[in-house]
């Protein structure tokens, strides 16, 4: 397998990972939305409340974005930080 085949396979894997990540975010938003409906005791009567859904989706997406940006900034420090976190001597 040459470089270009590896590159194509890596692109395909990246697209699959982005799709799965997006799906996991959607499922997480749906689960939190349903839990919120039960928390406010609206679930058996009302299953669709756009205001609550937008609020839950916004808060969830902001939380994921903040966590991702924090981790990106942390990993930018280099491999030695990761090794120390894992307990490896550098």
PyMOL Python script that loads the backbone (N, CA, C, O; Angstrom):
from pymol import cmd

cmd.read_pdbstr("""\
ATOM      1  N   UNK A   1       0.853  -1.173   0.000  1.00  0.00           N
ATOM      2  CA  UNK A   1       0.000   0.000   0.000  1.00  0.00           C
ATOM      3  C   UNK A   1       0.900   1.238   0.000  1.00  0.00           C
ATOM      4  O   UNK A   1       1.809   1.355   0.821  1.00  0.00           O
ATOM      5  N   UNK A   2       0.636   2.153  -0.926  1.00  0.00           N
ATOM      6  CA  UNK A   2       1.481   3.331  -1.034  1.00  0.00           C
ATOM      7  C   UNK A   2       0.909   4.497  -0.215  1.00  0.00           C
ATOM      8  O   UNK A   2      -0.122   4.367   0.445  1.00  0.00           O
ATOM      9  N   UNK A   3       1.588   5.611  -0.277  1.00  0.00           N
ATOM     10  CA  UNK A   3       1.218   6.796   0.499  1.00  0.00           C
ATOM     11  C   UNK A   3      -0.190   7.266   0.186  1.00  0.00           C
ATOM     12  O   UNK A   3      -0.954   7.596   1.093  1.00  0.00           O
ATOM     13  N   UNK A   4      -0.540   7.298  -1.097  1.00  0.00           N
ATOM     14  CA  UNK A   4      -1.836   7.836  -1.496  1.00  0.00           C
ATOM     15  C   UNK A   4      -2.991   6.943  -1.035  1.00  0.00           C
ATOM     16  O   UNK A   4      -4.060   7.442  -0.681  1.00  0.00           O
ATOM     17  N   UNK A   5      -2.779   5.639  -1.039  1.00  0.00           N
ATOM     18  CA  UNK A   5      -3.803   4.733  -0.526  1.00  0.00           C
ATOM     19  C   UNK A   5      -3.988   4.925   0.975  1.00  0.00           C
ATOM     20  O   UNK A   5      -5.116   4.916   1.469  1.00  0.00           O
ATOM     21  N   UNK A   6      -2.889   5.098   1.698  1.00  0.00           N
ATOM     22  CA  UNK A   6      -2.964   5.383   3.138  1.00  0.00           C
ATOM     23  C   UNK A   6      -3.700   6.691   3.390  1.00  0.00           C
ATOM     24  O   UNK A   6      -4.511   6.792   4.311  1.00  0.00           O
ATOM     25  N   UNK A   7      -3.412   7.682   2.570  1.00  0.00           N
ATOM     26  CA  UNK A   7      -4.048   8.986   2.722  1.00  0.00           C
ATOM     27  C   UNK A   7      -5.554   8.886   2.472  1.00  0.00           C
ATOM     28  O   UNK A   7      -6.342   9.480   3.209  1.00  0.00           O
ATOM     29  N   UNK A   8      -5.955   8.150   1.451  1.00  0.00           N
ATOM     30  CA  UNK A   8      -7.384   7.961   1.174  1.00  0.00           C
ATOM     31  C   UNK A   8      -8.076   7.215   2.309  1.00  0.00           C
ATOM     32  O   UNK A   8      -9.186   7.571   2.704  1.00  0.00           O
ATOM     33  N   UNK A   9      -7.437   6.202   2.824  1.00  0.00           N
ATOM     34  CA  UNK A   9      -8.014   5.438   3.930  1.00  0.00           C
ATOM     35  C   UNK A   9      -8.133   6.320   5.178  1.00  0.00           C
ATOM     36  O   UNK A   9      -9.124   6.244   5.904  1.00  0.00           O
ATOM     37  N   UNK A  10      -7.119   7.154   5.421  1.00  0.00           N
ATOM     38  CA  UNK A  10      -7.174   8.060   6.571  1.00  0.00           C
ATOM     39  C   UNK A  10      -8.314   9.059   6.424  1.00  0.00           C
ATOM     40  O   UNK A  10      -8.987   9.372   7.406  1.00  0.00           O
ATOM     41  N   UNK A  11      -8.541   9.562   5.224  1.00  0.00           N
ATOM     42  CA  UNK A  11      -9.666  10.486   4.988  1.00  0.00           C
ATOM     43  C   UNK A  11     -11.000   9.801   5.238  1.00  0.00           C
ATOM     44  O   UNK A  11     -11.896  10.386   5.847  1.00  0.00           O
ATOM     45  N   UNK A  12     -11.136   8.566   4.770  1.00  0.00           N
ATOM     46  CA  UNK A  12     -12.368   7.825   4.991  1.00  0.00           C
ATOM     47  C   UNK A  12     -12.607   7.597   6.485  1.00  0.00           C
ATOM     48  O   UNK A  12     -13.722   7.763   6.980  1.00  0.00           O
ATOM     49  N   UNK A  13     -11.544   7.215   7.191  1.00  0.00           N
ATOM     50  CA  UNK A  13     -11.672   6.994   8.628  1.00  0.00           C
ATOM     51  C   UNK A  13     -12.042   8.286   9.347  1.00  0.00           C
ATOM     52  O   UNK A  13     -12.851   8.274  10.275  1.00  0.00           O
ATOM     53  N   UNK A  14     -11.455   9.395   8.920  1.00  0.00           N
ATOM     54  CA  UNK A  14     -11.762  10.680   9.533  1.00  0.00           C
ATOM     55  C   UNK A  14     -13.223  11.044   9.300  1.00  0.00           C
ATOM     56  O   UNK A  14     -13.896  11.513  10.218  1.00  0.00           O
ATOM     57  N   UNK A  15     -13.718  10.835   8.093  1.00  0.00           N
ATOM     58  CA  UNK A  15     -15.122  11.132   7.798  1.00  0.00           C
ATOM     59  C   UNK A  15     -16.054  10.260   8.635  1.00  0.00           C
ATOM     60  O   UNK A  15     -17.089  10.730   9.107  1.00  0.00           O
ATOM     61  N   UNK A  16     -15.690   8.993   8.818  1.00  0.00           N
ATOM     62  CA  UNK A  16     -16.501   8.109   9.643  1.00  0.00           C
ATOM     63  C   UNK A  16     -16.496   8.569  11.092  1.00  0.00           C
ATOM     64  O   UNK A  16     -17.536   8.559  11.751  1.00  0.00           O
ATOM     65  N   UNK A  17     -15.337   8.972  11.593  1.00  0.00           N
ATOM     66  CA  UNK A  17     -15.247   9.433  12.973  1.00  0.00           C
ATOM     67  C   UNK A  17     -16.043  10.717  13.188  1.00  0.00           C
ATOM     68  O   UNK A  17     -16.688  10.878  14.223  1.00  0.00           O
ATOM     69  N   UNK A  18     -16.002  11.627  12.227  1.00  0.00           N
ATOM     70  CA  UNK A  18     -16.782  12.862  12.338  1.00  0.00           C
ATOM     71  C   UNK A  18     -18.271  12.542  12.324  1.00  0.00           C
ATOM     72  O   UNK A  18     -19.042  13.128  13.084  1.00  0.00           O
ATOM     73  N   UNK A  19     -18.675  11.619  11.467  1.00  0.00           N
ATOM     74  CA  UNK A  19     -20.079  11.207  11.433  1.00  0.00           C
ATOM     75  C   UNK A  19     -20.529  10.567  12.735  1.00  0.00           C
ATOM     76  O   UNK A  19     -21.614  10.868  13.232  1.00  0.00           O
ATOM     77  N   UNK A  20     -19.710   9.689  13.291  1.00  0.00           N
ATOM     78  CA  UNK A  20     -20.055   9.047  14.560  1.00  0.00           C
ATOM     79  C   UNK A  20     -20.076  10.046  15.714  1.00  0.00           C
ATOM     80  O   UNK A  20     -20.919   9.954  16.607  1.00  0.00           O
ATOM     81  N   UNK A  21     -19.145  11.001  15.692  1.00  0.00           N
ATOM     82  CA  UNK A  21     -19.116  12.034  16.725  1.00  0.00           C
ATOM     83  C   UNK A  21     -20.382  12.885  16.648  1.00  0.00           C
ATOM     84  O   UNK A  21     -20.981  13.201  17.676  1.00  0.00           O
ATOM     85  N   UNK A  22     -20.788  13.255  15.442  1.00  0.00           N
ATOM     86  CA  UNK A  22     -22.008  14.036  15.268  1.00  0.00           C
ATOM     87  C   UNK A  22     -23.235  13.253  15.731  1.00  0.00           C
ATOM     88  O   UNK A  22     -24.126  13.808  16.373  1.00  0.00           O
ATOM     89  N   UNK A  23     -23.275  11.977  15.406  1.00  0.00           N
ATOM     90  CA  UNK A  23     -24.372  11.127  15.845  1.00  0.00           C
ATOM     91  C   UNK A  23     -24.416  11.030  17.369  1.00  0.00           C
ATOM     92  O   UNK A  23     -25.492  11.065  17.966  1.00  0.00           O
ATOM     93  N   UNK A  24     -23.255  10.908  17.991  1.00  0.00           N
ATOM     94  CA  UNK A  24     -23.219  10.810  19.453  1.00  0.00           C
ATOM     95  C   UNK A  24     -23.691  12.110  20.104  1.00  0.00           C
ATOM     96  O   UNK A  24     -24.339  12.075  21.150  1.00  0.00           O
ATOM     97  N   UNK A  25     -23.375  13.246  19.504  1.00  0.00           N
ATOM     98  CA  UNK A  25     -23.850  14.525  20.031  1.00  0.00           C
ATOM     99  C   UNK A  25     -25.368  14.602  19.913  1.00  0.00           C
ATOM    100  O   UNK A  25     -26.043  15.033  20.848  1.00  0.00           O
ATOM    101  N   UNK A  26     -25.905  14.187  18.774  1.00  0.00           N
ATOM    102  CA  UNK A  26     -27.359  14.211  18.575  1.00  0.00           C
ATOM    103  C   UNK A  26     -28.066  13.303  19.583  1.00  0.00           C
ATOM    104  O   UNK A  26     -29.093  13.685  20.145  1.00  0.00           O
ATOM    105  N   UNK A  27     -27.529  12.117  19.812  1.00  0.00           N
ATOM    106  CA  UNK A  27     -28.134  11.188  20.772  1.00  0.00           C
ATOM    107  C   UNK A  27     -28.042  11.764  22.182  1.00  0.00           C
ATOM    108  O   UNK A  27     -28.983  11.642  22.966  1.00  0.00           O
ATOM    109  N   UNK A  28     -26.915  12.388  22.506  1.00  0.00           N
ATOM    110  CA  UNK A  28     -26.747  12.993  23.820  1.00  0.00           C
ATOM    111  C   UNK A  28     -27.756  14.128  24.040  1.00  0.00           C
ATOM    112  O   UNK A  28     -28.350  14.234  25.113  1.00  0.00           O
ATOM    113  N   UNK A  29     -27.946  14.967  23.028  1.00  0.00           N
ATOM    114  CA  UNK A  29     -28.928  16.055  23.134  1.00  0.00           C
ATOM    115  C   UNK A  29     -30.325  15.477  23.339  1.00  0.00           C
ATOM    116  O   UNK A  29     -31.082  15.961  24.181  1.00  0.00           O
ATOM    117  N   UNK A  30     -30.664  14.452  22.578  1.00  0.00           N
ATOM    118  CA  UNK A  30     -31.983  13.832  22.707  1.00  0.00           C
ATOM    119  C   UNK A  30     -32.182  13.226  24.095  1.00  0.00           C
ATOM    120  O   UNK A  30     -33.248  13.381  24.691  1.00  0.00           O
ATOM    121  N   UNK A  31     -31.172  12.545  24.608  1.00  0.00           N
ATOM    122  CA  UNK A  31     -31.276  11.926  25.934  1.00  0.00           C
ATOM    123  C   UNK A  31     -31.428  12.980  27.028  1.00  0.00           C
ATOM    124  O   UNK A  31     -32.239  12.820  27.940  1.00  0.00           O
ATOM    125  N   UNK A  32     -30.650  14.053  26.938  1.00  0.00           N
ATOM    126  CA  UNK A  32     -30.754  15.118  27.940  1.00  0.00           C
ATOM    127  C   UNK A  32     -32.099  15.822  27.832  1.00  0.00           C
ATOM    128  O   UNK A  32     -32.686  16.197  28.847  1.00  0.00           O
ATOM    129  N   UNK A  33     -32.593  16.003  26.611  1.00  0.00           N
ATOM    130  CA  UNK A  33     -33.901  16.626  26.402  1.00  0.00           C
ATOM    131  C   UNK A  33     -35.010  15.790  27.047  1.00  0.00           C
ATOM    132  O   UNK A  33     -35.872  16.327  27.743  1.00  0.00           O
ATOM    133  N   UNK A  34     -34.986  14.488  26.816  1.00  0.00           N
ATOM    134  CA  UNK A  34     -36.005  13.610  27.396  1.00  0.00           C
ATOM    135  C   UNK A  34     -35.895  13.599  28.916  1.00  0.00           C
ATOM    136  O   UNK A  34     -36.910  13.624  29.612  1.00  0.00           O
ATOM    137  N   UNK A  35     -34.666  13.563  29.436  1.00  0.00           N
ATOM    138  CA  UNK A  35     -34.484  13.613  30.889  1.00  0.00           C
ATOM    139  C   UNK A  35     -35.006  14.922  31.466  1.00  0.00           C
ATOM    140  O   UNK A  35     -35.575  14.942  32.557  1.00  0.00           O
ATOM    141  N   UNK A  36     -34.813  16.011  30.735  1.00  0.00           N
ATOM    142  CA  UNK A  36     -35.320  17.310  31.183  1.00  0.00           C
ATOM    143  C   UNK A  36     -36.842  17.323  31.201  1.00  0.00           C
ATOM    144  O   UNK A  36     -37.443  17.868  32.126  1.00  0.00           O
ATOM    145  N   UNK A  37     -37.466  16.736  30.204  1.00  0.00           N
ATOM    146  CA  UNK A  37     -38.931  16.654  30.202  1.00  0.00           C
ATOM    147  C   UNK A  37     -39.442  15.874  31.409  1.00  0.00           C
ATOM    148  O   UNK A  37     -40.428  16.266  32.033  1.00  0.00           O
ATOM    149  N   UNK A  38     -38.771  14.772  31.738  1.00  0.00           N
ATOM    150  CA  UNK A  38     -39.169  14.006  32.914  1.00  0.00           C
ATOM    151  C   UNK A  38     -38.900  14.788  34.190  1.00  0.00           C
ATOM    152  O   UNK A  38     -39.678  14.710  35.141  1.00  0.00           O
ATOM    153  N   UNK A  39     -37.818  15.532  34.220  1.00  0.00           N
ATOM    154  CA  UNK A  39     -37.472  16.330  35.401  1.00  0.00           C
ATOM    155  C   UNK A  39     -38.549  17.377  35.675  1.00  0.00           C
ATOM    156  O   UNK A  39     -38.912  17.608  36.828  1.00  0.00           O
ATOM    157  N   UNK A  40     -39.055  18.002  34.633  1.00  0.00           N
ATOM    158  CA  UNK A  40     -40.103  19.005  34.787  1.00  0.00           C
ATOM    159  C   UNK A  40     -41.509  18.402  34.761  1.00  0.00           C
ATOM    160  O   UNK A  40     -42.502  19.128  34.723  1.00  0.00           O
ATOM    161  N   UNK A  41     -41.582  17.067  34.783  1.00  0.00           N
ATOM    162  CA  UNK A  41     -42.848  16.326  34.806  1.00  0.00           C
ATOM    163  C   UNK A  41     -43.765  16.682  33.631  1.00  0.00           C
ATOM    164  O   UNK A  41     -44.980  16.811  33.782  1.00  0.00           O
ATOM    165  N   UNK A  42     -43.146  16.836  32.460  1.00  0.00           N
ATOM    166  CA  UNK A  42     -43.906  17.139  31.253  1.00  0.00           C
ATOM    167  C   UNK A  42     -43.975  15.935  30.311  1.00  0.00           C
ATOM    168  O   UNK A  42     -44.761  15.941  29.364  1.00  0.00           O
ATOM    169  N   UNK A  43     -43.173  14.915  30.555  1.00  0.00           N
ATOM    170  CA  UNK A  43     -42.954  13.833  29.603  1.00  0.00           C
ATOM    171  C   UNK A  43     -44.207  13.093  29.151  1.00  0.00           C
ATOM    172  O   UNK A  43     -44.388  12.948  27.942  1.00  0.00           O
ATOM    173  N   UNK A  44     -45.072  12.622  30.018  1.00  0.00           N
ATOM    174  CA  UNK A  44     -46.207  11.867  29.486  1.00  0.00           C
ATOM    175  C   UNK A  44     -47.176  12.730  28.671  1.00  0.00           C
ATOM    176  O   UNK A  44     -47.824  12.228  27.753  1.00  0.00           O
ATOM    177  N   UNK A  45     -47.278  14.013  28.996  1.00  0.00           N
ATOM    178  CA  UNK A  45     -48.244  14.875  28.323  1.00  0.00           C
ATOM    179  C   UNK A  45     -47.676  15.507  27.064  1.00  0.00           C
ATOM    180  O   UNK A  45     -48.329  15.514  26.020  1.00  0.00           O
ATOM    181  N   UNK A  46     -46.464  16.038  27.156  1.00  0.00           N
ATOM    182  CA  UNK A  46     -45.865  16.809  26.057  1.00  0.00           C
ATOM    183  C   UNK A  46     -44.511  16.188  25.713  1.00  0.00           C
ATOM    184  O   UNK A  46     -43.636  16.086  26.574  1.00  0.00           O
ATOM    185  N   UNK A  47     -44.337  15.773  24.456  1.00  0.00           N
ATOM    186  CA  UNK A  47     -43.047  15.225  24.033  1.00  0.00           C
ATOM    187  C   UNK A  47     -42.260  16.207  23.183  1.00  0.00           C
ATOM    188  O   UNK A  47     -41.071  15.989  22.947  1.00  0.00           O
ATOM    189  N   UNK A  48     -42.883  17.276  22.716  1.00  0.00           N
ATOM    190  CA  UNK A  48     -42.150  18.248  21.905  1.00  0.00           C
ATOM    191  C   UNK A  48     -42.386  19.643  22.458  1.00  0.00           C
ATOM    192  O   UNK A  48     -43.501  20.164  22.434  1.00  0.00           O
ATOM    193  N   UNK A  49     -41.314  20.230  22.955  1.00  0.00           N
ATOM    194  CA  UNK A  49     -41.349  21.605  23.455  1.00  0.00           C
ATOM    195  C   UNK A  49     -40.118  22.295  22.867  1.00  0.00           C
ATOM    196  O   UNK A  49     -39.017  22.133  23.393  1.00  0.00           O
ATOM    197  N   UNK A  50     -40.285  23.064  21.782  1.00  0.00           N
ATOM    198  CA  UNK A  50     -39.142  23.637  21.072  1.00  0.00           C
ATOM    199  C   UNK A  50     -38.243  24.509  21.944  1.00  0.00           C
ATOM    200  O   UNK A  50     -37.025  24.496  21.772  1.00  0.00           O
ATOM    201  N   UNK A  51     -38.818  25.259  22.871  1.00  0.00           N
ATOM    202  CA  UNK A  51     -38.012  26.125  23.729  1.00  0.00           C
ATOM    203  C   UNK A  51     -37.050  25.331  24.589  1.00  0.00           C
ATOM    204  O   UNK A  51     -35.868  25.665  24.679  1.00  0.00           O
ATOM    205  N   UNK A  52     -37.549  24.286  25.219  1.00  0.00           N
ATOM    206  CA  UNK A  52     -36.689  23.442  26.062  1.00  0.00           C
ATOM    207  C   UNK A  52     -35.661  22.722  25.206  1.00  0.00           C
ATOM    208  O   UNK A  52     -34.501  22.595  25.597  1.00  0.00           O
ATOM    209  N   UNK A  53     -36.086  22.250  24.035  1.00  0.00           N
ATOM    210  CA  UNK A  53     -35.148  21.548  23.162  1.00  0.00           C
ATOM    211  C   UNK A  53     -33.989  22.457  22.748  1.00  0.00           C
ATOM    212  O   UNK A  53     -32.830  22.045  22.803  1.00  0.00           O
ATOM    213  N   UNK A  54     -34.292  23.684  22.336  1.00  0.00           N
ATOM    214  CA  UNK A  54     -33.228  24.607  21.923  1.00  0.00           C
ATOM    215  C   UNK A  54     -32.313  24.949  23.088  1.00  0.00           C
ATOM    216  O   UNK A  54     -31.100  25.059  22.915  1.00  0.00           O
ATOM    217  N   UNK A  55     -32.883  25.117  24.264  1.00  0.00           N
ATOM    218  CA  UNK A  55     -32.080  25.405  25.458  1.00  0.00           C
ATOM    219  C   UNK A  55     -31.133  24.240  25.756  1.00  0.00           C
ATOM    220  O   UNK A  55     -29.941  24.450  25.983  1.00  0.00           O
ATOM    221  N   UNK A  56     -31.662  23.018  25.756  1.00  0.00           N
ATOM    222  CA  UNK A  56     -30.847  21.830  26.036  1.00  0.00           C
ATOM    223  C   UNK A  56     -29.773  21.653  24.964  1.00  0.00           C
ATOM    224  O   UNK A  56     -28.617  21.376  25.283  1.00  0.00           O
ATOM    225  N   UNK A  57     -30.152  21.814  23.689  1.00  0.00           N
ATOM    226  CA  UNK A  57     -29.186  21.647  22.596  1.00  0.00           C
ATOM    227  C   UNK A  57     -28.075  22.691  22.698  1.00  0.00           C
ATOM    228  O   UNK A  57     -26.900  22.368  22.522  1.00  0.00           O
ATOM    229  N   UNK A  58     -28.441  23.934  22.978  1.00  0.00           N
ATOM    230  CA  UNK A  58     -27.440  24.995  23.089  1.00  0.00           C
ATOM    231  C   UNK A  58     -26.463  24.754  24.221  1.00  0.00           C
ATOM    232  O   UNK A  58     -25.251  24.866  24.038  1.00  0.00           O
ATOM    233  N   UNK A  59     -26.988  24.422  25.396  1.00  0.00           N
ATOM    234  CA  UNK A  59     -26.123  24.172  26.555  1.00  0.00           C
ATOM    235  C   UNK A  59     -25.219  22.966  26.293  1.00  0.00           C
ATOM    236  O   UNK A  59     -24.037  22.997  26.636  1.00  0.00           O
ATOM    237  N   UNK A  60     -25.755  21.915  25.697  1.00  0.00           N
ATOM    238  CA  UNK A  60     -24.958  20.713  25.419  1.00  0.00           C
ATOM    239  C   UNK A  60     -23.847  21.017  24.429  1.00  0.00           C
ATOM    240  O   UNK A  60     -22.706  20.605  24.641  1.00  0.00           O
ATOM    241  N   UNK A  61     -24.152  21.724  23.359  1.00  0.00           N
ATOM    242  CA  UNK A  61     -23.141  22.047  22.351  1.00  0.00           C
ATOM    243  C   UNK A  61     -22.071  22.967  22.931  1.00  0.00           C
ATOM    244  O   UNK A  61     -20.888  22.800  22.637  1.00  0.00           O
ATOM    245  N   UNK A  62     -22.473  23.933  23.747  1.00  0.00           N
ATOM    246  CA  UNK A  62     -21.487  24.820  24.384  1.00  0.00           C
ATOM    247  C   UNK A  62     -20.580  24.024  25.319  1.00  0.00           C
ATOM    248  O   UNK A  62     -19.368  24.242  25.332  1.00  0.00           O
ATOM    249  N   UNK A  63     -21.144  23.111  26.097  1.00  0.00           N
ATOM    250  CA  UNK A  63     -20.339  22.301  27.013  1.00  0.00           C
ATOM    251  C   UNK A  63     -19.334  21.437  26.246  1.00  0.00           C
ATOM    252  O   UNK A  63     -18.177  21.324  26.652  1.00  0.00           O
ATOM    253  N   UNK A  64     -19.765  20.836  25.154  1.00  0.00           N
ATOM    254  CA  UNK A  64     -18.865  20.004  24.349  1.00  0.00           C
ATOM    255  C   UNK A  64     -17.777  20.865  23.716  1.00  0.00           C
ATOM    256  O   UNK A  64     -16.615  20.460  23.681  1.00  0.00           O
ATOM    257  N   UNK A  65     -18.136  22.044  23.215  1.00  0.00           N
ATOM    258  CA  UNK A  65     -17.149  22.938  22.590  1.00  0.00           C
ATOM    259  C   UNK A  65     -16.113  23.413  23.602  1.00  0.00           C
ATOM    260  O   UNK A  65     -14.918  23.429  23.305  1.00  0.00           O
ATOM    261  N   UNK A  66     -16.563  23.802  24.797  1.00  0.00           N
ATOM    262  CA  UNK A  66     -15.626  24.266  25.822  1.00  0.00           C
ATOM    263  C   UNK A  66     -14.691  23.133  26.237  1.00  0.00           C
ATOM    264  O   UNK A  66     -13.485  23.341  26.378  1.00  0.00           O
ATOM    265  N   UNK A  67     -15.241  21.943  26.432  1.00  0.00           N
ATOM    266  CA  UNK A  67     -14.402  20.797  26.795  1.00  0.00           C
ATOM    267  C   UNK A  67     -13.398  20.449  25.707  1.00  0.00           C
ATOM    268  O   UNK A  67     -12.244  20.134  26.001  1.00  0.00           O
ATOM    269  N   UNK A  68     -13.826  20.503  24.462  1.00  0.00           N
ATOM    270  CA  UNK A  68     -12.925  20.202  23.348  1.00  0.00           C
ATOM    271  C   UNK A  68     -11.824  21.245  23.229  1.00  0.00           C
ATOM    272  O   UNK A  68     -10.661  20.895  23.030  1.00  0.00           O
ATOM    273  N   UNK A  69     -12.174  22.518  23.348  1.00  0.00           N
ATOM    274  CA  UNK A  69     -11.157  23.578  23.274  1.00  0.00           C
ATOM    275  C   UNK A  69     -10.158  23.482  24.423  1.00  0.00           C
ATOM    276  O   UNK A  69      -8.966  23.725  24.236  1.00  0.00           O
ATOM    277  N   UNK A  70     -10.646  23.128  25.612  1.00  0.00           N
ATOM    278  CA  UNK A  70      -9.747  22.944  26.754  1.00  0.00           C
ATOM    279  C   UNK A  70      -8.762  21.810  26.480  1.00  0.00           C
ATOM    280  O   UNK A  70      -7.564  21.951  26.723  1.00  0.00           O
ATOM    281  N   UNK A  71      -9.263  20.701  25.982  1.00  0.00           N
ATOM    282  CA  UNK A  71      -8.391  19.546  25.721  1.00  0.00           C
ATOM    283  C   UNK A  71      -7.393  19.846  24.599  1.00  0.00           C
ATOM    284  O   UNK A  71      -6.242  19.415  24.669  1.00  0.00           O
ATOM    285  N   UNK A  72      -7.822  20.580  23.566  1.00  0.00           N
ATOM    286  CA  UNK A  72      -6.911  20.960  22.485  1.00  0.00           C
ATOM    287  C   UNK A  72      -5.788  21.829  23.029  1.00  0.00           C
ATOM    288  O   UNK A  72      -4.622  21.630  22.689  1.00  0.00           O
ATOM    289  N   UNK A  73      -6.140  22.797  23.877  1.00  0.00           N
ATOM    290  CA  UNK A  73      -5.122  23.674  24.465  1.00  0.00           C
ATOM    291  C   UNK A  73      -4.176  22.878  25.358  1.00  0.00           C
ATOM    292  O   UNK A  73      -2.973  23.141  25.376  1.00  0.00           O
ATOM    293  N   UNK A  74      -4.706  21.911  26.095  1.00  0.00           N
ATOM    294  CA  UNK A  74      -3.889  21.088  26.984  1.00  0.00           C
ATOM    295  C   UNK A  74      -2.927  20.209  26.181  1.00  0.00           C
ATOM    296  O   UNK A  74      -1.753  20.096  26.533  1.00  0.00           O
ATOM    297  N   UNK A  75      -3.412  19.592  25.114  1.00  0.00           N
ATOM    298  CA  UNK A  75      -2.581  18.696  24.312  1.00  0.00           C
ATOM    299  C   UNK A  75      -1.562  19.454  23.476  1.00  0.00           C
ATOM    300  O   UNK A  75      -0.581  18.868  23.017  1.00  0.00           O
ATOM    301  N   UNK A  76      -1.776  20.735  23.276  1.00  0.00           N
ATOM    302  CA  UNK A  76      -0.846  21.543  22.504  1.00  0.00           C
ATOM    303  C   UNK A  76       0.497  21.712  23.216  1.00  0.00           C
ATOM    304  O   UNK A  76       1.489  22.106  22.602  1.00  0.00           O
ATOM    305  N   UNK A  77       0.517  21.412  24.501  1.00  0.00           N
ATOM    306  CA  UNK A  77       1.749  21.542  25.287  1.00  0.00           C
ATOM    307  C   UNK A  77       2.785  20.485  24.926  1.00  0.00           C
ATOM    308  O   UNK A  77       3.965  20.637  25.244  1.00  0.00           O
ATOM    309  N   UNK A  78       2.358  19.432  24.273  1.00  0.00           N
ATOM    310  CA  UNK A  78       3.313  18.440  23.788  1.00  0.00           C
ATOM    311  C   UNK A  78       3.178  17.082  24.436  1.00  0.00           C
ATOM    312  O   UNK A  78       2.375  16.871  25.344  1.00  0.00           O
ATOM    313  N   UNK A  79       3.990  16.171  23.939  1.00  0.00           N
ATOM    314  CA  UNK A  79       3.937  14.784  24.378  1.00  0.00           C
ATOM    315  C   UNK A  79       4.398  14.564  25.800  1.00  0.00           C
ATOM    316  O   UNK A  79       3.948  13.622  26.452  1.00  0.00           O
ATOM    317  N   UNK A  80       5.286  15.411  26.299  1.00  0.00           N
ATOM    318  CA  UNK A  80       5.783  15.222  27.663  1.00  0.00           C
ATOM    319  C   UNK A  80       4.666  15.391  28.686  1.00  0.00           C
ATOM    320  O   UNK A  80       4.648  14.696  29.701  1.00  0.00           O
ATOM    321  N   UNK A  81       3.747  16.292  28.433  1.00  0.00           N
ATOM    322  CA  UNK A  81       2.610  16.501  29.345  1.00  0.00           C
ATOM    323  C   UNK A  81       1.722  15.254  29.373  1.00  0.00           C
ATOM    324  O   UNK A  81       1.252  14.831  30.429  1.00  0.00           O
ATOM    325  N   UNK A  82       1.506  14.683  28.204  1.00  0.00           N
ATOM    326  CA  UNK A  82       0.687  13.466  28.130  1.00  0.00           C
ATOM    327  C   UNK A  82       1.372  12.312  28.845  1.00  0.00           C
ATOM    328  O   UNK A  82       0.718  11.541  29.549  1.00  0.00           O
ATOM    329  N   UNK A  83       2.681  12.187  28.672  1.00  0.00           N
ATOM    330  CA  UNK A  83       3.434  11.127  29.336  1.00  0.00           C
ATOM    331  C   UNK A  83       3.384  11.299  30.858  1.00  0.00           C
ATOM    332  O   UNK A  83       3.243  10.316  31.586  1.00  0.00           O
ATOM    333  N   UNK A  84       3.495  12.515  31.332  1.00  0.00           N
ATOM    334  CA  UNK A  84       3.419  12.763  32.773  1.00  0.00           C
ATOM    335  C   UNK A  84       2.035  12.424  33.292  1.00  0.00           C
ATOM    336  O   UNK A  84       1.901  11.874  34.386  1.00  0.00           O
ATOM    337  N   UNK A  85       1.018  12.740  32.533  1.00  0.00           N
ATOM    338  CA  UNK A  85      -0.348  12.416  32.950  1.00  0.00           C
ATOM    339  C   UNK A  85      -0.557  10.911  33.049  1.00  0.00           C
ATOM    340  O   UNK A  85      -1.294  10.438  33.915  1.00  0.00           O
ATOM    341  N   UNK A  86       0.086  10.166  32.172  1.00  0.00           N
ATOM    342  CA  UNK A  86      -0.026   8.711  32.182  1.00  0.00           C
ATOM    343  C   UNK A  86       0.883   8.066  33.221  1.00  0.00           C
ATOM    344  O   UNK A  86       0.818   6.857  33.446  1.00  0.00           O
ATOM    345  N   UNK A  87       1.738   8.880  33.859  1.00  0.00           N
ATOM    346  CA  UNK A  87       2.626   8.354  34.888  1.00  0.00           C
ATOM    347  C   UNK A  87       3.953   7.855  34.350  1.00  0.00           C
ATOM    348  O   UNK A  87       4.682   7.167  35.065  1.00  0.00           O
ATOM    349  N   UNK A  88       4.278   8.172  33.141  1.00  0.00           N
ATOM    350  CA  UNK A  88       5.541   7.763  32.531  1.00  0.00           C
ATOM    351  C   UNK A  88       6.630   8.757  32.912  1.00  0.00           C
ATOM    352  O   UNK A  88       6.381   9.956  33.038  1.00  0.00           O
ATOM    353  N   UNK A  89       7.826   8.243  33.092  1.00  0.00           N
ATOM    354  CA  UNK A  89       8.965   9.121  33.358  1.00  0.00           C
ATOM    355  C   UNK A  89       9.500   9.628  32.023  1.00  0.00           C
ATOM    356  O   UNK A  89       9.641   8.873  31.061  1.00  0.00           O
ATOM    357  N   UNK A  90       9.797  10.935  31.989  1.00  0.00           N
ATOM    358  CA  UNK A  90      10.325  11.466  30.743  1.00  0.00           C
ATOM    359  C   UNK A  90      11.772  11.847  30.871  1.00  0.00           C
ATOM    360  O   UNK A  90      12.376  12.315  29.906  1.00  0.00           O
TER     361      UNK A  90
END
""", "prot")
cmd.dss("prot")
cmd.show_as("cartoon", "prot")
cmd.util.cbc("prot")
cmd.orient("prot")
